[in-house]
Amino acid sequence: MRKNVGIQVFLAVAVLLFAGYRFFGSAGLAPAKLRIATGGDSGVYYAYGNAFAEILEKRMNIPVAAIQSGGSVDNIRLLRNGRAEIAFAQNDIMTYAYNGTDLFSTEGAFKDFSAVAGLYPEICQIVARREIGGISDLRGKRVSVGDEGSGTELNAIQILGAYGISYTDISVDHLSFGASVAAFRDGKIDAFFCTAGVPTPAISELGADARILSVGDAHAQSLISQYPFYSRQVIPSDAYPAIGEEVATVAVKATLIASDKLGEAVVSEIIKILFDSRDEIGKVLPRNDELTRGAAVEGIPIPLHPGAEKYFFEN
Ligand code: GLU
């Protein structure tokens, strides 16, 4: 009898240890569900996030939700408050959050997340009425600088700043990309900023009364030297057939980030699925062929998640 109890206790302990290893061992915590923080519904984060959530759900056999949000800044806060496990963020915004600088200087550094993979260039697009000649002409105009909680707004402040324009020189609106397009069509705003993958669904809806303003060489150079996250990018003329112009501007980079609570094995599985489904995601972001293993680890000044390190090392 006594011997039986001993065996039972031994077996129970062994089962607990095994289960503990599966969930908390080197494989890390296996989540019961995943939430991906994306952006507004006319942006690329949202389209990409929904497509990816659907693929992850099928492949991982757990519920995966794509959460709508204001964009990068909001997404970091959703991770910080434990309301999402994975998020999209601009590489500039995630670095400010990690170091607790710039727009994160009051809330302080948030270090409990890391980078999963750099995804695609997010181009700073300044859409304006056709008769507006350049960024300098935005003085005195009504301009949407992006949603509350977006990374777009910081880019707007920095780009306007390079032209010596501040919020006191323009009339400021905080609108999502979709709301900006609606306000632009109704004649309520003269221009709007949009930092997103190209073509951005919201901008594709516009016609020939819109143009995209270029960031001149000298201004781009001064921006890049002050904020090294920017790079020079050209929007090809076929990106928006109705607008039909090639435009030189600047860009940052969309990055997938994850809470450090997610285990190594889970994150490495997520990246594997990301690369396996490149063509499928390419249906919502035509330039997704820029997703390569080399480009995915470039321009990332914060630590890579251990699961990402493992994946990129092995591949
Ligand atoms: N990069 C944008 C932001 O954080 C969002 C882009 C998108 O929704 O596709 O402001």
Residues whose N, C-alpha, C, O or C-beta is under 5 A from the ligand:
A	BS01	LIG	G39 G40 G43 V44 Y45 Y46 G70 G71 S72 S150 G151 T152 T195 A196
